[in-house]
Amino acid sequence: MSPAALSLLWTILALMPTPHLRESLKALLFLFLTGHGKARPQHSKTKSPSALSRFLNRYPWPTRALIRLAREEAQKALDRARRRKGP
């Protein structure tokens, strides 16, 4: 994983208010990255399907802060891509 991606991952994890939410997010991200089309909560080895469902549907996580962070990172990526193309 690139240093920029790792930095973004750690920043997102730091936004989670509790260790439980951080662990649930890690489990979901692992499922998405290694799922190969089968990213279902039943396939998680670290969290139960009900815990992942509660994370997505009940727990109040900082949505606005995550959206703001995603926008900033997208803008940085666009700026980097523009600089590479030349004059």
SVG drawing of the C-alpha trace seen along z (x, -y; Angstrom):
<svg xmlns="http://www.w3.org/2000/svg" viewBox="-29 -25 35 41">
<polyline fill="none" stroke="black" stroke-width="0.4" points="0.0,0.0 1.3,-3.5 2.3,-5.9 -0.5,-8.2 -3.1,-5.4 -1.7,-4.4 -1.8,-7.9 -5.4,-8.2 -6.3,-4.9 -4.8,-6.0 -6.5,-9.4 -9.9,-7.8 -9.3,-5.3 -8.4,-8.2 -11.8,-9.8 -13.6,-6.9 -14.6,-7.9 -14.2,-4.4 -11.8,-1.4 -14.9,0.8 -15.8,-1.4 -12.2,-1.4 -12.0,2.4 -15.4,2.7 -14.2,0.3 -10.9,2.2 -12.9,5.5 -15.1,3.9 -12.2,2.4 -10.4,5.8 -13.6,7.4 -13.8,4.9 -10.1,5.2 -9.9,9.0 -13.5,9.9 -13.0,10.7 -16.7,10.0 -17.7,11.7 -17.5,8.8 -20.2,10.1 -20.3,9.7 -20.4,13.5 -16.9,13.7 -15.3,11.6 -12.9,13.4 -12.6,10.7 -16.1,9.3 -19.5,10.9 -22.0,10.1 -24.3,8.5 -21.5,6.2 -20.7,5.1 -24.4,4.5 -24.7,2.3 -21.6,0.4 -23.2,-0.5 -26.8,-1.0 -26.9,-2.2 -23.7,-3.7 -23.2,-7.5 -19.8,-7.8 -18.5,-11.1 -19.9,-11.2 -19.2,-14.9 -15.6,-14.6 -15.2,-11.5 -16.8,-13.3 -14.6,-16.4 -11.5,-14.2 -12.5,-12.3 -13.0,-15.6 -9.6,-16.9 -7.8,-13.7 -9.6,-13.7 -8.5,-17.3 -4.9,-16.5 -5.0,-13.5 -6.4,-15.7 -3.7,-18.4 -1.0,-15.8 -2.3,-14.4 -2.5,-17.9 1.1,-18.6 2.4,-15.4 0.9,-16.2 3.2,-19.2 2.4,-22.7"/>
</svg>
